[in-house]
Amino acid sequence: TYRYTVQAGDLDTNGIAVDSLSLNTTTIQDTATNTLNTTLNSVGSTANVNVDAIVPAISSVSVPADGTYVAANNLDFTVNFSENVTVTGTDSVLNITIGSSAKTAAYLSKTASSITYRYTVQAGDSDTNGISVDSLSLNTSTVKDAANNSLDTTLNNVGSTANVNVDAVAPTISSVSVPADGTYVATNNLDFTVNFSENVTVTGTDSALNITIGSFSKTAAYLSKTASSIT
């Protein structure tokens, strides 16, 4: 009896072949010392003895379009496989990094040869020089081909995320500049400048700053703006 243990990468989809017997230094003789005729006779059919030891691989990873994503925007990633697979379970995740924070894109959907993962941008997320795609974690899920080979989870051909940025940090009021000390009389102006933590786009001119003079509520009307302030 002879044994061959299938090796990773072996493939034969239309039946292996049995070719010949090599004795090498072995001798096979009958009791009369006649040496074996090594011609193979009555070889069983191997037409349906197939081998598939090629594991499915990740052929590419499609990434979100270039742009800057804000809170509640979705970042969708599609992991494409080298062959059709069967996926069991939905707890696999794609590990990504936004800024210096590790995040996980959750399982969203699948096709015969891909899985799509989604991360929804959260308030406070920030990455100004491109997010990164790190690894695939299957957890309790399985991804196998028709021959029951398990997926090699190494990420290959990941799309460029150099320009996939995230800015979900809301601008804040960094300071409010107030009028100089003194006593103001009728027709004098009290000017207040509201300064923001970053450059902003202002639409409309009906915002107002609420102040109190004595016991009376007053409003300071919009006067002008810069890239990062309103007076």
Secondary structure, 3 states (H helix, E strand, C coil): CCCCCCCCCCEECCCCCCCCCCCCCCCCECCCCCECCCCCCCCCCCCCCCEECCCCEEEEEECCCCEEECCCCEEEEEEEECCCCEEECCCCEEEEEECCEEEEEEEEEEECCEEEEEEECCCCCEECCCCEEEEEECCCCEEECCCCCECECCCCCECCCCCEEEECCCCCEEEEECCCCCCCCCCCCCCCEEEECCCCCCCCCCCEEEEEECCEEEEEECCCEECCEEC
